[in-house]
């Protein structure tokens, strides 16, 4: 399973509220099996998974990946106005379950989004 992560927009604006999307993309190279995918997402302040409070960790269901198929999921992130110019990291742990319900693969990814003035 190929797991990619990106941001929309690709940069954040410093000293203001931002609401970027984290885009998770999963692609299967297995031509015969279906997989169920979910991801844990972890952020550190000033990023948050909630618009009105600090929420650092969450789990999202991505969905079912068909044989040789792909799926993507957009997750809204939020910042408070106390964000300074820096690179902010997001940690992703993807769990891929096979047809029998057991974990077929686990992958950890870390991506960062730059915050500029």
C-alpha positions as CSV (number, residue, x, y, z in Angstrom):
1,X,0.0,0.0,0.0
2,X,1.4,3.4,-1.0
3,X,0.4,6.1,1.5
4,X,0.9,9.8,0.7
5,X,0.0,13.0,2.5
6,X,-0.2,16.6,1.3
7,X,-1.7,19.9,2.3
8,X,-4.2,22.3,0.6
9,X,-3.1,25.0,0.6
10,X,0.6,24.1,0.7
11,X,1.5,26.9,3.2
12,X,0.0,28.6,6.2
13,X,-0.2,32.3,6.9
14,X,1.5,33.4,10.1
15,X,-0.3,35.3,12.9
16,X,-3.8,34.4,11.6
17,X,-6.3,31.6,11.7
18,X,-5.9,29.0,9.0
19,X,-8.1,26.1,8.0
20,X,-5.9,23.9,5.7
21,X,-6.8,20.4,4.6
22,X,-4.6,17.4,5.2
23,X,-5.1,15.1,2.1
24,X,-4.4,11.4,2.7
25,X,-4.0,9.3,-0.4
26,X,-3.8,5.5,-0.4
27,X,-3.1,3.3,-3.4
28,X,-3.1,-0.4,-3.6
29,X,-0.8,-2.4,-5.8
30,X,-2.5,-5.7,-4.9
31,X,-4.7,-6.9,-7.8
32,X,-6.8,-9.4,-5.9
33,X,-7.7,-8.1,-2.4
34,X,-9.9,-5.4,-0.9
35,X,-8.5,-3.4,2.1
36,X,-10.1,-1.3,4.8
37,X,-8.1,1.7,5.8
38,X,-8.1,4.1,8.8
39,X,-5.5,6.6,10.0
40,X,-4.5,8.1,13.3
41,X,-3.5,11.8,12.9
42,X,-1.5,13.7,15.5
43,X,-0.7,17.4,15.5
44,X,1.0,19.8,18.0
45,X,-0.1,23.3,18.8
46,X,-0.8,25.7,17.2
47,X,-2.4,23.1,14.9
48,X,-5.6,21.4,16.1
49,X,-8.1,18.9,14.8
50,X,-10.9,21.1,16.3
51,X,-11.8,24.7,15.5
52,X,-12.5,25.9,19.0
53,X,-10.1,24.0,21.3
54,X,-6.8,22.1,21.3
55,X,-7.3,18.6,20.0
56,X,-4.1,16.8,19.2
57,X,-5.0,13.3,18.2
58,X,-7.8,11.8,16.2
59,X,-8.7,8.8,14.1
60,X,-10.4,8.9,10.7
61,X,-11.9,6.1,8.6
62,X,-10.5,6.4,5.1
63,X,-12.6,3.7,3.5
64,X,-12.2,0.6,1.3
65,X,-9.5,0.4,-1.3
66,X,-10.4,-1.9,-4.3
67,X,-7.8,-4.1,-6.0
68,X,-5.3,-1.9,-7.8
69,X,-7.4,1.0,-6.7
70,X,-6.9,4.3,-4.8
71,X,-8.8,6.4,-2.3
72,X,-8.2,9.7,-0.7
73,X,-9.6,11.6,2.3
74,X,-9.4,15.3,3.2
75,X,-9.1,16.2,6.9
76,X,-9.7,19.8,8.0
77,X,-7.0,21.2,10.3
78,X,-7.2,24.4,12.2
79,X,-4.7,26.9,13.7
80,X,-5.1,29.6,16.3
81,X,-3.8,33.1,15.6
82,X,-0.7,32.4,17.7
83,X,1.1,30.6,14.9
84,X,4.6,31.8,14.1
85,X,6.6,31.3,11.0
86,X,7.9,27.7,11.3
87,X,7.4,24.2,9.9
88,X,4.6,22.3,11.7
89,X,4.7,18.5,11.7
90,X,1.7,16.2,11.4
91,X,2.2,12.5,12.2
92,X,0.1,9.9,10.5
93,X,-0.3,6.2,11.3
94,X,-2.2,4.3,8.7
95,X,-3.8,0.9,9.5
96,X,-4.6,-1.3,6.5
97,X,-7.0,-4.2,7.3
98,X,-7.3,-7.3,5.0
99,X,-10.5,-9.1,4.2
100,X,-10.2,-11.2,7.3
101,X,-10.2,-8.1,9.5
102,X,-6.6,-8.5,10.7
103,X,-4.0,-5.7,10.2
104,X,-2.3,-6.4,6.9
105,X,0.0,-3.4,7.1
106,X,0.8,-0.4,9.3
107,X,2.7,2.6,8.1
108,X,3.9,5.7,9.9
109,X,4.4,9.0,8.0
110,X,5.4,12.4,9.1
111,X,4.7,15.5,7.0
112,X,5.2,19.2,7.6
113,X,3.5,22.3,6.5
114,X,5.4,25.6,6.3
115,X,4.0,28.7,8.0
116,X,5.2,31.9,6.4
117,X,4.6,35.6,6.9
